[in-house]
Amino acid sequence: MQGVLAAGVLAAAFGQGRREDPQVSSFRGWPEAALDFFDGLEEDNSKAYWTAHKKQYEDVVLGPMTELTEDLSPEFGPVKIFRPYRDIRFSADKSPYRTEIGALVGPGYVRLSAAGLAAGSGMFHLAADQLARYRAAVDDDIRGGELAGIAAGLTADGATMIGHDMLRSAPRGFSAEHPRIELLRYKGIAAFREWPAGRWLATPAAADRVREFLRAAGPLNRWLDAHVGPSELAESRRR
């Protein structure tokens, strides 16, 4: 008995054997009604449809996205959920509402639409000063080789490497025969993964897929933080 008591004292002193109340996730997935909402919006992208179905949007689309991002935020960073309204001032398409819901979670992005769930992570757009640092790092055999390995690993896991734009040929000053010419052609780089809608979307497994992807993209973001970093240009000169 004394041995049991002693073991209990030691466990308490060093934090062993102590049970922590785990954070209970409120996210339970998106019900089929969320996909139905977007199906209807794609057919009738109007204020009348939106007004009639706004409560449905809040309950089955926005609510679960809020719960998911709140669960992800402690591990991946601050959250921003995008508004559902499109900026149509300079667009030929005057549809007023987005047919998807998207959110930023740290360096990651999550999107739900009628087609299913998607996630991305990285630096999708690079300002001029960032792009110069990126290309210099890719050109370096050690740093560039590290990025090539990270990209290959993400691709093998089912992700696609994307960017907001990609040159058709080699950037000025680089040979078309460069061993990492594909990476040099990017003007922004991120990993992206899509999962077609299925029954799993209405379960906590949806969060598991996003979380596992964002963790897998961690090495990419750490590489970008170390070798590219934030832009030092004025906001008006970053595009």
DRENDO-1510 file (C-alpha; in Angstrom, 1 decimal, always signed):
<recs>
REC; n; res; u; v; w
REC; 1; MET; +0.0; +0.0; +0.0 .
REC; 2; GLN; +2.8; +2.4; +0.9 .
REC; 3; GLY; +4.4; +1.6; -2.5 .
REC; 4; VAL; +1.1; +2.5; -4.3 .
REC; 5; LEU; +0.8; +5.8; -2.4 .
REC; 6; ALA; +4.5; +6.7; -3.1 .
REC; 7; ALA; +3.9; +6.0; -6.8 .
REC; 8; GLY; +0.9; +8.2; -6.7 .
REC; 9; VAL; +2.8; +11.1; -5.1 .
REC; 10; LEU; +5.6; +10.8; -7.7 .
REC; 11; ALA; +3.1; +10.7; -10.5 .
REC; 12; ALA; +1.5; +13.9; -9.2 .
REC; 13; ALA; +4.8; +15.6; -8.7 .
REC; 14; PHE; +6.0; +14.9; -12.2 .
REC; 15; GLY; +2.7; +15.2; -14.0 .
REC; 16; GLN; +2.5; +11.5; -14.8 .
REC; 17; GLY; -0.7; +9.6; -14.6 .
REC; 18; ARG; -2.6; +12.9; -14.3 .
REC; 19; ARG; -5.8; +13.0; -16.4 .
REC; 20; GLU; -6.4; +16.2; -18.4 .
REC; 21; ASP; -9.9; +17.0; -19.6 .
REC; 22; PRO; -9.5; +16.8; -23.3 .
REC; 23; GLN; -10.9; +19.7; -25.4 .
REC; 24; VAL; -14.2; +18.4; -26.8 .
REC; 25; SER; -14.6; +19.3; -30.4 .
REC; 26; SER; -18.0; +20.8; -31.3 .
REC; 27; PHE; -17.5; +20.1; -35.0 .
REC; 28; ARG; -19.6; +17.2; -36.3 .
REC; 29; GLY; -19.3; +17.7; -40.0 .
REC; 30; TRP; -21.5; +19.4; -42.6 .
REC; 31; PRO; -25.0; +17.8; -43.2 .
REC; 32; GLU; -26.3; +17.1; -46.7 .
REC; 33; ALA; -28.4; +20.2; -46.3 .
REC; 34; ALA; -25.2; +22.3; -46.7 .
REC; 35; LEU; -24.6; +20.8; -50.1 .
REC; 36; ASP; -28.3; +21.3; -51.0 .
REC; 37; PHE; -27.9; +25.0; -50.1 .
REC; 38; PHE; -25.0; +25.4; -52.6 .
REC; 39; ASP; -26.8; +23.4; -55.3 .
REC; 40; GLY; -29.7; +25.7; -55.0 .
REC; 41; LEU; -27.5; +28.8; -55.0 .
REC; 42; GLU; -25.8; +27.7; -58.2 .
REC; 43; GLU; -29.2; +27.4; -59.8 .
REC; 44; ASP; -30.6; +30.7; -58.5 .
REC; 45; ASN; -27.9; +33.1; -57.4 .
REC; 46; SER; -30.2; +35.9; -56.4 .
REC; 47; LYS; -31.1; +38.0; -53.4 .
REC; 48; ALA; -34.5; +36.3; -53.3 .
REC; 49; TYR; -32.9; +32.8; -52.9 .
REC; 50; TRP; -30.4; +34.1; -50.3 .
REC; 51; THR; -33.0; +35.8; -48.2 .
REC; 52; ALA; -35.3; +32.7; -48.2 .
REC; 53; HIS; -32.4; +30.4; -47.3 .
REC; 54; LYS; -30.2; +32.6; -45.1 .
REC; 55; LYS; -31.1; +30.7; -41.9 .
REC; 56; GLN; -30.2; +27.5; -43.6 .
REC; 57; TYR; -26.8; +29.0; -44.6 .
REC; 58; GLU; -26.1; +30.1; -41.0 .
REC; 59; ASP; -27.1; +26.8; -39.5 .
REC; 60; VAL; -25.7; +24.2; -41.8 .
REC; 61; VAL; -22.9; +26.0; -43.7 .
REC; 62; LEU; -21.5; +28.8; -41.6 .
REC; 63; GLY; -22.1; +27.1; -38.2 .
REC; 64; PRO; -20.0; +24.0; -39.0 .
REC; 65; MET; -17.2; +26.1; -40.6 .
REC; 66; THR; -17.0; +28.3; -37.5 .
REC; 67; GLU; -16.8; +25.1; -35.3 .
REC; 68; LEU; -14.1; +23.6; -37.6 .
REC; 69; THR; -11.9; +26.7; -37.7 .
REC; 70; GLU; -12.2; +27.2; -33.9 .
REC; 71; ASP; -11.0; +23.6; -33.5 .
REC; 72; LEU; -8.1; +24.1; -35.9 .
REC; 73; SER; -7.0; +27.6; -34.7 .
REC; 74; PRO; -5.1; +26.6; -31.5 .
REC; 75; GLU; -2.7; +24.5; -33.7 .
REC; 76; PHE; -2.6; +26.4; -36.9 .
REC; 77; GLY; -3.2; +30.1; -36.2 .
REC; 78; PRO; -5.8; +32.9; -36.5 .
REC; 79; VAL; -9.0; +32.4; -38.4 .
REC; 80; LYS; -10.8; +34.5; -41.0 .
REC; 81; ILE; -14.0; +33.3; -42.5 .
REC; 82; PHE; -14.8; +35.0; -45.8 .
REC; 83; ARG; -18.0; +36.9; -46.3 .
REC; 84; PRO; -20.5; +35.2; -48.8 .
REC; 85; TYR; -20.8; +38.3; -51.0 .
REC; 86; ARG; -18.8; +38.7; -54.2 .
REC; 87; ASP; -17.1; +41.9; -55.3 .
REC; 88; ILE; -18.8; +42.4; -58.6 .
REC; 89; ARG; -17.7; +46.0; -59.3 .
REC; 90; PHE; -15.2; +45.0; -62.1 .
REC; 91; SER; -16.6; +41.6; -63.0 .
REC; 92; ALA; -18.6; +40.6; -66.0 .
REC; 93; ASP; -20.3; +38.0; -63.8 .
REC; 94; LYS; -22.8; +39.9; -61.6 .
REC; 95; SER; -23.8; +36.9; -59.4 .
REC; 96; PRO; -23.9; +38.5; -56.0 .
REC; 97; TYR; -23.1; +35.5; -53.8 .
REC; 98; ARG; -20.2; +33.0; -53.6 .
REC; 99; THR; -21.1; +29.4; -54.3 .
REC; 100; GLU; -18.7; +28.3; -51.6 .
REC; 101; ILE; -17.6; +29.2; -48.1 .
REC; 102; GLY; -13.9; +29.7; -47.5 .
REC; 103; ALA; -11.8; +30.4; -44.4 .
REC; 104; LEU; -8.1; +31.1; -43.6 .
REC; 105; VAL; -6.6; +29.3; -40.6 .
REC; 106; GLY; -3.0; +30.6; -40.2 .
REC; 107; PRO; -1.2; +29.8; -43.5 .
REC; 108; GLY; -4.0; +27.4; -44.4 .
REC; 109; TYR; -7.2; +27.7; -46.4 .
REC; 110; VAL; -10.4; +25.6; -46.1 .
REC; 111; ARG; -13.2; +25.6; -48.7 .
REC; 112; LEU; -16.6; +23.9; -48.9 .
REC; 113; SER; -18.8; +23.9; -52.0 .
REC; 114; ALA; -21.4; +21.6; -53.5 .
REC; 115; ALA; -18.5; +19.6; -55.0 .
REC; 116; GLY; -17.0; +18.8; -51.6 .
REC; 117; LEU; -14.2; +19.9; -49.3 .
REC; 118; ALA; -10.8; +21.4; -50.2 .
REC; 119; ALA; -7.8; +22.8; -48.3 .
REC; 120; GLY; -4.6; +24.6; -49.3 .
REC; 121; SER; -1.5; +25.9; -47.5 .
REC; 122; GLY; +1.5; +27.9; -48.5 .
REC; 123; MET; +2.1; +31.3; -50.2 .
REC; 124; PHE; -0.3; +31.4; -53.1 .
REC; 125; HIS; +0.9; +34.8; -54.3 .
REC; 126; LEU; +4.4; +36.2; -53.9 .
REC; 127; ALA; +5.1; +39.9; -54.1 .
REC; 128; ALA; +8.1; +41.0; -56.2 .
REC; 129; ASP; +10.6; +41.0; -53.2 .
REC; 130; GLN; +9.3; +37.6; -52.0 .
REC; 131; LEU; +9.6; +36.2; -55.5 .
REC; 132; ALA; +13.2; +37.3; -55.8 .
REC; 133; ARG; +14.0; +35.6; -52.5 .
REC; 134; TYR; +12.1; +32.5; -53.5 .
REC; 135; ARG; +13.9; +32.1; -56.8 .
REC; 136; ALA; +17.3; +32.6; -55.1 .
REC; 137; ALA; +16.5; +29.9; -52.6 .
REC; 138; VAL; +15.2; +27.4; -55.3 .
REC; 139; ASP; +18.4; +28.1; -57.3 .
REC; 140; ASP; +20.5; +27.1; -54.3 .
REC; 141; ASP; +21.2; +23.3; -54.4 .
REC; 142; ILE; +20.7; +22.8; -50.7 .
REC; 143; ARG; +17.7; +25.0; -50.1 .
REC; 144; GLY; +16.2; +24.3; -53.5 .
REC; 145; GLY; +16.8; +20.6; -53.1 .
REC; 146; GLU; +15.0; +20.7; -49.7 .
REC; 147; LEU; +11.9; +22.3; -51.3 .
REC; 148; ALA; +11.9; +19.8; -54.2 .
REC; 149; GLY; +11.8; +17.0; -51.6 .
REC; 150; ILE; +9.0; +18.7; -49.7 .
REC; 151; ALA; +6.9; +19.2; -52.9 .
REC; 152; ALA; +7.5; +15.6; -54.0 .
REC; 153; GLY; +6.3; +14.3; -50.6 .
REC; 154; LEU; +3.2; +16.4; -50.7 .
REC; 155; THR; +2.4; +15.2; -54.2 .
REC; 156; ALA; +2.9; +11.6; -53.3 .
REC; 157; ASP; +0.4; +12.1; -50.5 .
REC; 158; GLY; -2.3; +13.3; -53.0 .
REC; 159; ALA; -1.7; +17.1; -52.9 .
REC; 160; THR; -1.2; +19.3; -56.0 .
REC; 161; MET; +1.3; +22.1; -56.0 .
REC; 162; ILE; -0.3; +25.4; -57.2 .
REC; 163; GLY; +0.3; +29.1; -57.4 .
REC; 164; HIS; -1.6; +32.2; -58.6 .
REC; 165; ASP; +0.5; +32.2; -61.8 .
REC; 166; MET; +3.2; +30.1; -63.5 .
REC; 167; LEU; +5.5; +31.1; -66.2 .
REC; 168; ARG; +5.5; +29.1; -69.5 .
REC; 169; SER; +9.3; +29.3; -69.7 .
REC; 170; ALA; +12.3; +29.9; -67.5 .
REC; 171; PRO; +12.4; +33.1; -65.5 .
REC; 172; ARG; +14.8; +35.7; -66.8 .
REC; 173; GLY; +18.4; +34.8; -65.8 .
REC; 174; PHE; +17.7; +31.1; -65.4 .
REC; 175; SER; +18.4; +28.3; -67.8 .
REC; 176; ALA; +15.5; +26.2; -69.1 .
REC; 177; GLU; +17.7; +23.2; -68.2 .
REC; 178; HIS; +17.8; +24.1; -64.5 .
REC; 179; PRO; +17.2; +21.0; -62.4 .
REC; 180; ARG; +14.4; +22.7; -60.5 .
REC; 181; ILE; +12.9; +24.6; -63.4 .
REC; 182; GLU; +9.3; +23.6; -62.6 .
REC; 183; LEU; +9.7; +25.2; -59.1 .
REC; 184; LEU; +11.3; +28.3; -60.6 .
REC; 185; ARG; +8.4; +28.9; -62.9 .
REC; 186; TYR; +6.0; +29.4; -59.9 .
REC; 187; LYS; +5.1; +33.0; -59.0 .
REC; 188; GLY; +3.5; +31.7; -55.8 .
REC; 189; ILE; +3.5; +28.2; -54.3 .
REC; 190; ALA; +1.1; +26.3; -52.2 .
REC; 191; ALA; -0.1; +22.7; -51.7 .
REC; 192; PHE; -3.8; +22.0; -52.5 .
REC; 193; ARG; -6.0; +19.0; -51.8 .
REC; 194; GLU; -9.6; +18.2; -52.7 .
REC; 195; TRP; -12.0; +15.6; -51.4 .
REC; 196; PRO; -15.2; +15.0; -53.4 .
REC; 197; ALA; -18.4; +15.1; -51.3 .
REC; 198; GLY; -19.4; +11.8; -49.6 .
REC; 199; ARG; -21.0; +10.6; -46.4 .
REC; 200; TRP; -17.8; +11.3; -44.5 .
REC; 201; LEU; -18.4; +15.0; -44.9 .
REC; 202; ALA; -21.2; +14.8; -42.3 .
REC; 203; THR; -18.9; +13.4; -39.7 .
REC; 204; PRO; -15.9; +14.6; -37.7 .
REC; 205; ALA; -13.7; +12.8; -40.3 .
REC; 206; ALA; -14.0; +16.0; -42.3 .
REC; 207; ALA; -11.9; +17.8; -39.7 .
REC; 208; ASP; -9.4; +14.9; -39.6 .
REC; 209; ARG; -8.7; +15.2; -43.3 .
REC; 210; VAL; -8.1; +19.0; -43.1 .
REC; 211; ARG; -6.0; +18.7; -40.0 .
REC; 212; GLU; -3.8; +15.9; -41.5 .
REC; 213; PHE; -3.3; +17.9; -44.7 .
REC; 214; LEU; -2.4; +21.1; -42.8 .
REC; 215; ARG; +0.1; +19.2; -40.7 .
REC; 216; ALA; +1.6; +17.6; -43.9 .
REC; 217; ALA; +2.0; +21.1; -45.3 .
REC; 218; GLY; +4.0; +22.2; -42.2 .
REC; 219; PRO; +7.4; +21.6; -43.8 .
REC; 220; LEU; +6.4; +23.7; -46.8 .
REC; 221; ASN; +5.4; +26.6; -44.6 .
REC; 222; ARG; +8.5; +26.4; -42.5 .
REC; 223; TRP; +10.6; +26.4; -45.7 .
REC; 224; LEU; +8.8; +29.5; -46.9 .
REC; 225; ASP; +9.1; +31.3; -43.6 .
REC; 226; ALA; +12.8; +30.6; -43.5 .
REC; 227; HIS; +13.7; +31.4; -47.0 .
REC; 228; VAL; +11.0; +33.8; -48.3 .
REC; 229; GLY; +9.3; +35.5; -45.4 .
REC; 230; PRO; +6.8; +38.4; -45.5 .
REC; 231; SER; +6.9; +41.1; -48.1 .
REC; 232; GLU; +8.6; +44.4; -47.2 .
REC; 233; LEU; +6.9; +46.3; -50.0 .
REC; 234; ALA; +4.1; +48.8; -49.4 .
REC; 235; GLU; +0.7; +47.2; -49.8 .
REC; 236; SER; +0.0; +49.0; -53.0 .
REC; 237; ARG; +3.2; +47.5; -54.6 .
REC; 238; ARG; +2.6; +43.9; -53.7 .
REC; 239; ARG; +0.4; +42.9; -56.7 .
</recs>
